[in-house]
């Protein structure tokens, strides 16, 4: 099995670096991740590429309830669905 390396920290679509602790460091619900990532469980996509793949903005229900996502929970609760980041 391959190790998760430095090259795996970039978005698989736009190649933007997804830094730990940034907006691009998050985890989607498994079924949604498979949908936006072409059925592949491994990899990384930035926040913007996920929204492009979904054709809509992310919502709280899209994110797993894990500590890496806690930075979004208060923000997403208060932002109207038509708001741009």
Protein Blocks (a to p, Z undefined) as FASTA:
>chain_A
ZZddfklmpcfklopacdehiaklccddfklmmmmnnopabdcddfklmmmmnopacdfk
lpccdfklmmmmmmmmmpcfkbcZZ
